[in-house]
Amino acid sequence: MKASSTTATRGSDLVGPRALREWITGERKDYRRVFLVESGAAADGVAAVAGEDDVVFLPSGSELAEGRATVVRYDGALSDIGDELFLGERGVELQDYVAAAFIQIVGPTAVALFDASSWRAFFDDAELARRTGVFPSALLDPHVLLADRSALASPEGLRTPSALRVTAGGRVSVGLRGGVLGSVDDLQTLLAVPVPLAAALEGLAPAGTVVDDLRDRGWIGRYLTAIDLMRMLRLVNGDARISGFGWSLVDDGRADAEPLSADPLLLETEDGVVLADTTSLRRQLLSPVTARVVAITQTSSAPDVAAERVARELDVSTSAAAVLCREAIAALDVHFGRRADASSPITGVGR
């Protein structure tokens, strides 16, 4: 039986693009799980387990038993380089990360890491941005979605699968191009077992090196947040400087931590230093003293480290410095950083 008209109606113009974005990036926001059922795949197993908070992408003309999930019909595919998936007249193209730097992007484009060369290119671009503040132009394009972004930002995070592909052969995989979890016949069980987010990156490099590469660069999540900020403010390279990427507001040689990935970012503009939060979309112009307190707090692993650094920077007592740090944390929703590994020192970054 085809999906009921009620279920199809819930697949509105807004649900499709939002759910597809979550499926491509792996970021869970509006929906609990998003399933993409490929052409020729048996979808009854999906209908049996998908709930009201789930979205199922189903090829146009295919059949699905009635269920509780929102069904969105699509045409095309999104698996190999050059594929296009259409929701009505709106389409999304799939491109390799390396190629994206050399093609003209004219519409919504999912950019994925397809192999070891694109994996290496992604890190080369990230390390260049960390040293110089120059970000890859393709990722700054508002039309581009970076596939499996959540896995790149937090590879060791554990979560029950939320972005799933069901193939014509009955396999269930995670992410746009991730590893196979099992058979659609075991879908109910598969959905209950937490898996590392890095499973969405399986096959990019020799076993084990994917997580190792990302662990060695614990700042990658921060890098992706900085790109989000550039896109949010419609900035291009050269418009402003972001602390931690080619520039540091405080360079005292005593930083022992990386700022948390989602923490607000310090941005140097013509008007002064602004604290910008990509989650709340809030921006605040800071006084020079407050900006330095924030910069030190975010790159310190503990209150005593931050207080000592602030005291030296502002020439105040340690107790007064500790008060300034606490006030910044309470008023601006910033946090102490994550202690940097000895193998990946942050001293000198942005000098």
Disulfide bonds with the S-S distance in Angstrom:
none
